[in-house]
Amino acid sequence: MNVAYSDDDLIDFISLAQSISAEHPVVVSKFMLDAKEIDVDAVAQAGRLVAFAVCEHIENAGVHSGDATLVTPPQRLNRETKGRIADIVTTLADELQVSYGEP
């Protein structure tokens, strides 16, 4: 993994990746300073949300989930943010018609 701090860095890293293998994808992520990272796990049947849980990363965004410390329920998310998360998860389940197991 490489971190690009400028447009020139990004161009150099993508060129390097292409020279190694043009057959494999390049993943680009944007990290925002002082951002909060959360994980959501959800279960839906026929697009209807059955259950979901929100985990809050203790560290700032950018620490790999396998190396991060997470807590649930989230301790530092306000009510509005929790509501927006619930709305987004519900909409995704419905729009994608997510289903687990047998209907």
N, CA, C and O atoms as a GROMACS GRO file, in nm:
protein
  412
    1MET      N    1   0.085  -0.118   0.000
    1MET     CA    2   0.000   0.000   0.000
    1MET      C    3   0.089   0.124   0.000
    1MET      O    4   0.193   0.126   0.065
    2ASN      N    5   0.047   0.223  -0.073
    2ASN     CA    6   0.118   0.351  -0.077
    2ASN      C    7   0.021   0.462  -0.043
    2ASN      O    8  -0.099   0.451  -0.067
    3VAL      N    9   0.072   0.569   0.013
    3VAL     CA   10  -0.009   0.686   0.045
    3VAL      C   11   0.037   0.801  -0.044
    3VAL      O   12   0.154   0.838  -0.043
    4ALA      N   13  -0.056   0.855  -0.120
    4ALA     CA   14  -0.026   0.968  -0.208
    4ALA      C   15  -0.065   1.097  -0.137
    4ALA      O   16  -0.178   1.112  -0.090
    5TYR      N   17   0.029   1.188  -0.129
    5TYR     CA   18   0.003   1.316  -0.066
    5TYR      C   19  -0.020   1.427  -0.167
    5TYR      O   20  -0.050   1.541  -0.130
    6SER      N   21  -0.006   1.394  -0.296
    6SER     CA   22  -0.027   1.494  -0.402
    6SER      C   23  -0.076   1.422  -0.528
    6SER      O   24  -0.072   1.300  -0.537
    7ASP      N   25  -0.122   1.501  -0.623
    7ASP     CA   26  -0.164   1.444  -0.751
    7ASP      C   27  -0.047   1.374  -0.820
    7ASP      O   28  -0.065   1.268  -0.881
    8ASP      N   29   0.072   1.433  -0.811
    8ASP     CA   30   0.190   1.370  -0.872
    8ASP      C   31   0.220   1.235  -0.809
    8ASP      O   32   0.253   1.139  -0.879
    9ASP      N   33   0.209   1.226  -0.676
    9ASP     CA   34   0.228   1.098  -0.608
    9ASP      C   35   0.131   0.994  -0.661
    9ASP      O   36   0.169   0.880  -0.689
   10LEU      N   37   0.005   1.033  -0.675
   10LEU     CA   38  -0.098   0.941  -0.721
   10LEU      C   39  -0.066   0.890  -0.862
   10LEU      O   40  -0.076   0.770  -0.888
   11ILE      N   41  -0.028   0.980  -0.950
   11ILE     CA   42   0.008   0.940  -1.087
   11ILE      C   43   0.126   0.843  -1.085
   11ILE      O   44   0.125   0.743  -1.157
   12ASP      N   45   0.226   0.873  -1.004
   12ASP     CA   46   0.344   0.785  -0.995
   12ASP      C   47   0.305   0.647  -0.944
   12ASP      O   48   0.350   0.546  -1.000
   13PHE      N   49   0.222   0.639  -0.841
   13PHE     CA   50   0.184   0.510  -0.784
   13PHE      C   51   0.100   0.428  -0.882
   13PHE      O   52   0.117   0.307  -0.892
   14ILE      N   53   0.009   0.494  -0.953
   14ILE     CA   54  -0.073   0.422  -1.051
   14ILE      C   55   0.013   0.373  -1.166
   14ILE      O   56  -0.006   0.261  -1.215
   15SER      N   57   0.107   0.454  -1.211
   15SER     CA   58   0.200   0.411  -1.317
   15SER      C   59   0.282   0.291  -1.271
   15SER      O   60   0.302   0.196  -1.348
   16LEU      N   61   0.329   0.294  -1.148
   16LEU     CA   62   0.406   0.182  -1.093
   16LEU      C   63   0.320   0.056  -1.088
   16LEU      O   64   0.366  -0.052  -1.126
   17ALA      N   65   0.197   0.069  -1.043
   17ALA     CA   66   0.107  -0.047  -1.035
   17ALA      C   67   0.082  -0.105  -1.173
   17ALA      O   68   0.080  -0.227  -1.189
   18GLN      N   69   0.063  -0.020  -1.273
   18GLN     CA   70   0.041  -0.067  -1.411
   18GLN      C   71   0.163  -0.139  -1.465
   18GLN      O   72   0.150  -0.236  -1.540
   19SER      N   73   0.282  -0.092  -1.429
   19SER     CA   74   0.404  -0.157  -1.480
   19SER      C   75   0.424  -0.295  -1.416
   19SER      O   76   0.487  -0.382  -1.475
   20ILE      N   77   0.370  -0.313  -1.296
   20ILE     CA   78   0.380  -0.443  -1.229
   20ILE      C   79   0.279  -0.540  -1.287
   20ILE      O   80   0.312  -0.654  -1.318
   21SER      N   81   0.153  -0.495  -1.302
   21SER     CA   82   0.050  -0.581  -1.358
   21SER      C   83  -0.069  -0.497  -1.399
   21SER      O   84  -0.132  -0.431  -1.316
   22ALA      N   85  -0.099  -0.499  -1.527
   22ALA     CA   86  -0.216  -0.426  -1.578
   22ALA      C   87  -0.344  -0.506  -1.560
   22ALA      O   88  -0.453  -0.456  -1.589
   23GLU      N   89  -0.333  -0.630  -1.512
   23GLU     CA   90  -0.449  -0.718  -1.499
   23GLU      C   91  -0.518  -0.708  -1.363
   23GLU      O   92  -0.629  -0.758  -1.347
   24HIS      N   93  -0.454  -0.646  -1.267
   24HIS     CA   94  -0.510  -0.640  -1.132
   24HIS      C   95  -0.558  -0.498  -1.101
   24HIS      O   96  -0.497  -0.401  -1.146
   25PRO      N   97  -0.665  -0.487  -1.025
   25PRO     CA   98  -0.720  -0.354  -0.996
   25PRO      C   99  -0.632  -0.275  -0.900
   25PRO      O  100  -0.554  -0.331  -0.823
   26VAL      N  101  -0.647  -0.146  -0.906
   26VAL     CA  102  -0.584  -0.055  -0.811
   26VAL      C  103  -0.696   0.001  -0.724
   26VAL      O  104  -0.797   0.049  -0.776
   27VAL      N  105  -0.679  -0.006  -0.594
   27VAL     CA  106  -0.779   0.046  -0.501
   27VAL      C  107  -0.735   0.183  -0.454
   27VAL      O  108  -0.622   0.201  -0.409
   28VAL      N  109  -0.824   0.280  -0.466
   28VAL     CA  110  -0.795   0.416  -0.422
   28VAL      C  111  -0.895   0.452  -0.314
   28VAL      O  112  -1.016   0.443  -0.335
   29SER      N  113  -0.845   0.494  -0.200
   29SER     CA  114  -0.930   0.537  -0.089
   29SER      C  115  -0.890   0.679  -0.052
   29SER      O  116  -0.773   0.716  -0.057
   30LYS      N  117  -0.988   0.757  -0.014
   30LYS     CA  118  -0.960   0.893   0.033
   30LYS      C  119  -0.975   0.895   0.184
   30LYS      O  120  -1.079   0.857   0.238
   31PHE      N  121  -0.871   0.939   0.251
   31PHE     CA  122  -0.876   0.950   0.396
   31PHE      C  123  -0.896   1.096   0.434
   31PHE      O  124  -0.830   1.185   0.381
   32MET      N  125  -0.988   1.119   0.524
   32MET     CA  126  -1.018   1.253   0.568
   32MET      C  127  -0.960   1.272   0.708
   32MET      O  128  -0.979   1.188   0.796
   33LEU      N  129  -0.890   1.382   0.728
   33LEU     CA  130  -0.831   1.408   0.858
   33LEU      C  131  -0.938   1.424   0.964
   33LEU      O  132  -1.043   1.484   0.940
   34ASP      N  133  -0.911   1.370   1.081
   34ASP     CA  134  -1.001   1.379   1.197
   34ASP      C  135  -1.140   1.323   1.169
   34ASP      O  136  -1.238   1.370   1.227
   35ALA      N  137  -1.149   1.224   1.080
   35ALA     CA  138  -1.278   1.163   1.048
   35ALA      C  139  -1.308   1.049   1.144
   35ALA      O  140  -1.217   0.988   1.200
   36LYS      N  141  -1.433   1.020   1.163
   36LYS     CA  142  -1.480   0.910   1.246
   36LYS      C  143  -1.511   0.793   1.153
   36LYS      O  144  -1.573   0.812   1.048
   37GLU      N  145  -1.469   0.672   1.192
   37GLU     CA  146  -1.499   0.553   1.112
   37GLU      C  147  -1.593   0.464   1.191
   37GLU      O  148  -1.575   0.441   1.311
   38ILE      N  149  -1.695   0.414   1.122
   38ILE     CA  150  -1.790   0.322   1.184
   38ILE      C  151  -1.808   0.201   1.094
   38ILE      O  152  -1.788   0.208   0.973
   39ASP      N  153  -1.847   0.090   1.154
   39ASP     CA  154  -1.882  -0.030   1.079
   39ASP      C  155  -2.027  -0.061   1.109
   39ASP      O  156  -2.074  -0.043   1.221
   40VAL      N  157  -2.099  -0.109   1.008
   40VAL     CA  158  -2.238  -0.149   1.025
   40VAL      C  159  -2.253  -0.292   0.974
   40VAL      O  160  -2.213  -0.322   0.862
   41ASP      N  161  -2.309  -0.378   1.056
   41ASP     CA  162  -2.346  -0.513   1.014
   41ASP      C  163  -2.498  -0.520   1.018
   41ASP      O  164  -2.560  -0.476   1.114
   42ALA      N  165  -2.556  -0.576   0.912
   42ALA     CA  166  -2.701  -0.578   0.903
   42ALA      C  167  -2.750  -0.709   0.844
   42ALA      O  168  -2.679  -0.777   0.770
   43VAL      N  169  -2.874  -0.743   0.878
   43VAL     CA  170  -2.942  -0.861   0.824
   43VAL      C  171  -3.076  -0.813   0.769
   43VAL      O  172  -3.149  -0.739   0.835
   44ALA      N  173  -3.107  -0.858   0.647
   44ALA     CA  174  -3.234  -0.821   0.585
   44ALA      C  175  -3.294  -0.942   0.516
   44ALA      O  176  -3.222  -1.035   0.477
   45GLN      N  177  -3.426  -0.941   0.502
   45GLN     CA  178  -3.497  -1.046   0.428
   45GLN      C  179  -3.589  -0.977   0.329
   45GLN      O  180  -3.675  -0.897   0.367
   46ALA      N  181  -3.570  -1.009   0.201
   46ALA     CA  182  -3.651  -0.950   0.094
   46ALA      C  183  -3.650  -0.797   0.100
   46ALA      O  184  -3.751  -0.732   0.076
   47GLY      N  185  -3.534  -0.741   0.133
   47GLY     CA  186  -3.520  -0.597   0.137
   47GLY      C  187  -3.566  -0.530   0.264
   47GLY      O  188  -3.549  -0.410   0.281
   48ARG      N  189  -3.624  -0.607   0.356
   48ARG     CA  190  -3.671  -0.550   0.483
   48ARG      C  191  -3.564  -0.574   0.589
   48ARG      O  192  -3.525  -0.687   0.615
   49LEU      N  193  -3.518  -0.466   0.650
   49LEU     CA  194  -3.416  -0.475   0.753
   49LEU      C  195  -3.470  -0.549   0.874
   49LEU      O  196  -3.573  -0.512   0.930
   50VAL      N  197  -3.399  -0.655   0.915
   50VAL     CA  198  -3.439  -0.736   1.031
   50VAL      C  199  -3.363  -0.689   1.154
   50VAL      O  200  -3.423  -0.674   1.261
   51ALA      N  201  -3.233  -0.668   1.141
   51ALA     CA  202  -3.150  -0.624   1.254
   51ALA      C  203  -3.023  -0.560   1.201
   51ALA      O  204  -2.977  -0.593   1.092
   52PHE      N  205  -2.968  -0.468   1.279
   52PHE     CA  206  -2.837  -0.413   1.244
   52PHE      C  207  -2.767  -0.365   1.371
   52PHE      O  208  -2.831  -0.334   1.472
   53ALA      N  209  -2.635  -0.359   1.363
   53ALA     CA  210  -2.554  -0.312   1.474
   53ALA      C  211  -2.450  -0.215   1.420
   53ALA      O  212  -2.395  -0.234   1.312
   54VAL      N  213  -2.424  -0.112   1.497
   54VAL     CA  214  -2.325  -0.011   1.461
   54VAL      C  215  -2.208  -0.022   1.557
   54VAL      O  216  -2.227  -0.022   1.679
   55CYS      N  217  -2.087  -0.033   1.502
   55CYS     CA  218  -1.965  -0.035   1.582
   55CYS      C  219  -1.887   0.092   1.552
   55CYS      O  220  -1.874   0.134   1.436
   56GLU      N  221  -1.835   0.153   1.655
   56GLU     CA  222  -1.758   0.276   1.641
   56GLU      C  223  -1.610   0.245   1.661
   56GLU      O  224  -1.572   0.181   1.759
   57HIS      N  225  -1.526   0.292   1.569
   57HIS     CA  226  -1.382   0.278   1.585
   57HIS      C  227  -1.336   0.379   1.690
   57HIS      O  228  -1.375   0.495   1.687
   58ILE      N  229  -1.252   0.334   1.782
   58ILE     CA  230  -1.196   0.424   1.881
   58ILE      C  231  -1.092   0.516   1.816
   58ILE      O  232  -1.087   0.635   1.844
   59GLU      N  233  -1.009   0.458   1.727
   59GLU     CA  234  -0.908   0.538   1.657
   59GLU      C  235  -0.974   0.620   1.547
   59GLU      O  236  -1.087   0.591   1.505
   60ASN      N  237  -0.903   0.722   1.501
   60ASN     CA  238  -0.953   0.798   1.386
   60ASN      C  239  -0.956   0.708   1.263
   60ASN      O  240  -0.892   0.604   1.259
   61ALA      N  241  -1.030   0.750   1.163
   61ALA     CA  242  -1.043   0.673   1.039
   61ALA      C  243  -0.907   0.647   0.978
   61ALA      O  244  -0.815   0.728   0.990
   62GLY      N  245  -0.896   0.531   0.912
   62GLY     CA  246  -0.773   0.497   0.843
   62GLY      C  247  -0.701   0.378   0.903
   62GLY      O  248  -0.613   0.321   0.839
   63VAL      N  249  -0.735   0.340   1.026
   63VAL     CA  250  -0.676   0.222   1.087
   63VAL      C  251  -0.753   0.101   1.036
   63VAL      O  252  -0.875   0.098   1.045
   64HIS      N  253  -0.683   0.001   0.982
   64HIS     CA  254  -0.747  -0.119   0.929
   64HIS      C  255  -0.835  -0.182   1.037
   64HIS      O  256  -0.796  -0.190   1.153
   65SER      N  257  -0.955  -0.228   0.998
   65SER     CA  258  -1.049  -0.286   1.094
   65SER      C  259  -0.988  -0.399   1.176
   65SER      O  260  -1.022  -0.416   1.293
   66GLY      N  261  -0.898  -0.477   1.114
   66GLY     CA  262  -0.835  -0.586   1.186
   66GLY      C  263  -0.740  -0.540   1.295
   66GLY      O  264  -0.708  -0.615   1.386
   67ASP      N  265  -0.695  -0.416   1.285
   67ASP     CA  266  -0.602  -0.359   1.384
   67ASP      C  267  -0.671  -0.259   1.476
   67ASP      O  268  -0.609  -0.209   1.569
   68ALA      N  269  -0.796  -0.229   1.450
   68ALA     CA  270  -0.866  -0.124   1.523
   68ALA      C  271  -0.938  -0.179   1.646
   68ALA      O  272  -0.965  -0.299   1.657
   69THR      N  273  -0.966  -0.089   1.738
   69THR     CA  274  -1.049  -0.120   1.853
   69THR      C  275  -1.188  -0.064   1.824
   69THR      O  276  -1.204   0.055   1.797
   70LEU      N  277  -1.290  -0.151   1.831
   70LEU     CA  278  -1.427  -0.110   1.803
   70LEU      C  279  -1.513  -0.132   1.927
   70LEU      O  280  -1.489  -0.224   2.005
   71VAL      N  281  -1.614  -0.047   1.943
   71VAL     CA  282  -1.709  -0.063   2.053
   71VAL      C  283  -1.851  -0.055   1.999
   71VAL      O  284  -1.879   0.016   1.902
   72THR      N  285  -1.938  -0.129   2.062
   72THR     CA  286  -2.081  -0.119   2.034
   72THR      C  287  -2.156  -0.131   2.166
   72THR      O  288  -2.121  -0.218   2.246
   73PRO      N  289  -2.254  -0.050   2.192
   73PRO     CA  290  -2.305   0.056   2.105
   73PRO      C  291  -2.204   0.171   2.094
   73PRO      O  292  -2.117   0.187   2.180
   74PRO      N  293  -2.216   0.250   1.987
   74PRO     CA  294  -2.125   0.363   1.970
   74PRO      C  295  -2.136   0.461   2.087
   74PRO      O  296  -2.246   0.487   2.137
   75GLN      N  297  -2.023   0.514   2.128
   75GLN     CA  298  -2.020   0.602   2.244
   75GLN      C  299  -2.018   0.751   2.209
   75GLN      O  300  -2.058   0.835   2.289
   76ARG      N  301  -1.969   0.784   2.089
   76ARG     CA  302  -1.950   0.925   2.055
   76ARG      C  303  -2.024   0.966   1.928
   76ARG      O  304  -1.981   1.058   1.859
   77LEU      N  305  -2.133   0.899   1.896
   77LEU     CA  306  -2.216   0.938   1.782
   77LEU      C  307  -2.343   1.001   1.836
   77LEU      O  308  -2.407   0.946   1.926
   78ASN      N  309  -2.380   1.116   1.782
   78ASN     CA  310  -2.501   1.181   1.830
   78ASN      C  311  -2.626   1.115   1.770
   78ASN      O  312  -2.617   1.035   1.677
   79ARG      N  313  -2.739   1.150   1.824
   79ARG     CA  314  -2.867   1.090   1.784
   79ARG      C  315  -2.895   1.110   1.635
   79ARG      O  316  -2.944   1.020   1.567
   80GLU      N  317  -2.863   1.229   1.584
   80GLU     CA  318  -2.887   1.258   1.442
   80GLU      C  319  -2.804   1.165   1.352
   80GLU      O  320  -2.856   1.111   1.254
   81THR      N  321  -2.678   1.145   1.386
   81THR     CA  322  -2.592   1.058   1.307
   81THR      C  323  -2.641   0.914   1.313
   81THR      O  324  -2.643   0.845   1.210
   82LYS      N  325  -2.680   0.868   1.430
   82LYS     CA  326  -2.734   0.732   1.443
   82LYS      C  327  -2.859   0.715   1.357
   82LYS      O  328  -2.878   0.611   1.294
   83GLY      N  329  -2.943   0.817   1.355
   83GLY     CA  330  -3.064   0.812   1.272
   83GLY      C  331  -3.032   0.808   1.124
   83GLY      O  332  -3.096   0.734   1.048
   84ARG      N  333  -2.932   0.886   1.082
   84ARG     CA  334  -2.892   0.886   0.940
   84ARG      C  335  -2.836   0.750   0.901
   84ARG      O  336  -2.863   0.702   0.791
   85ILE      N  337  -2.758   0.689   0.990
   85ILE     CA  338  -2.703   0.556   0.962
   85ILE      C  339  -2.817   0.456   0.944
   85ILE      O  340  -2.816   0.377   0.850
   86ALA      N  341  -2.915   0.459   1.033
   86ALA     CA  342  -3.030   0.368   1.024
   86ALA      C  343  -3.104   0.389   0.892
   86ALA      O  344  -3.144   0.292   0.827
   87ASP      N  345  -3.123   0.515   0.853
   87ASP     CA  346  -3.192   0.545   0.726
   87ASP      C  347  -3.115   0.491   0.606
   87ASP      O  348  -3.174   0.433   0.515
   88ILE      N  349  -2.984   0.510   0.607
   88ILE     CA  350  -2.900   0.463   0.495
   88ILE      C  351  -2.903   0.311   0.485
   88ILE      O  352  -2.919   0.256   0.376
   89VAL      N  353  -2.888   0.243   0.599
   89VAL     CA  354  -2.888   0.096   0.599
   89VAL      C  355  -3.024   0.043   0.552
   89VAL      O  356  -3.030  -0.053   0.475
   90THR      N  357  -3.131   0.104   0.598
   90THR     CA  358  -3.266   0.063   0.557
   90THR      C  359  -3.285   0.082   0.407
   90THR      O  360  -3.339  -0.006   0.340
   91THR      N  361  -3.242   0.196   0.354
   91THR     CA  362  -3.255   0.225   0.212
   91THR      C  363  -3.173   0.127   0.128
   91THR      O  364  -3.220   0.076   0.027
   92LEU      N  365  -3.048   0.100   0.170
   92LEU     CA  366  -2.964   0.005   0.097
   92LEU      C  367  -3.028  -0.134   0.092
   92LEU      O  368  -3.032  -0.196  -0.014
   93ALA      N  369  -3.077  -0.181   0.205
   93ALA     CA  370  -3.141  -0.314   0.209
   93ALA      C  371  -3.259  -0.319   0.113
   93ALA      O  372  -3.276  -0.417   0.041
   94ASP      N  373  -3.340  -0.213   0.113
   94ASP     CA  374  -3.458  -0.209   0.027
   94ASP      C  375  -3.419  -0.199  -0.121
   94ASP      O  376  -3.467  -0.276  -0.203
   95GLU      N  377  -3.333  -0.104  -0.155
   95GLU     CA  378  -3.295  -0.082  -0.295
   95GLU      C  379  -3.224  -0.204  -0.355
   95GLU      O  380  -3.244  -0.236  -0.472
   96LEU      N  381  -3.141  -0.272  -0.275
   96LEU     CA  382  -3.068  -0.388  -0.324
   96LEU      C  383  -3.143  -0.519  -0.304
   96LEU      O  384  -3.098  -0.625  -0.347
   97GLN      N  385  -3.259  -0.510  -0.237
   97GLN     CA  386  -3.340  -0.629  -0.206
   97GLN      C  387  -3.254  -0.739  -0.142
   97GLN      O  388  -3.255  -0.855  -0.184
   98VAL      N  389  -3.180  -0.698  -0.040
   98VAL     CA  390  -3.091  -0.790   0.032
   98VAL      C  391  -3.173  -0.896   0.102
   98VAL      O  392  -3.275  -0.866   0.164
   99SER      N  393  -3.129  -1.022   0.092
   99SER     CA  394  -3.195  -1.134   0.161
   99SER      C  395  -3.091  -1.230   0.214
   99SER      O  396  -2.988  -1.254   0.152
  100TYR      N  397  -3.120  -1.285   0.330
  100TYR     CA  398  -3.035  -1.389   0.386
  100TYR      C  399  -3.112  -1.520   0.381
  100TYR      O  400  -3.235  -1.520   0.393
  101GLY      N  401  -3.043  -1.631   0.364
  101GLY     CA  402  -3.104  -1.764   0.371
  101GLY      C  403  -3.224  -1.782   0.282
  101GLY      O  404  -3.237  -1.719   0.177
  102GLU      N  405  -3.312  -1.870   0.326
  102GLU     CA  406  -3.434  -1.902   0.251
  102GLU      C  407  -3.540  -1.795   0.276
  102GLU      O  408  -3.552  -1.746   0.389
  103PRO      N  409  -3.617  -1.758   0.174
  103PRO     CA  410  -3.724  -1.658   0.194
  103PRO      C  411  -3.837  -1.711   0.279
  103PRO      O  412  -3.934  -1.640   0.304
   0.00000   0.00000   0.00000
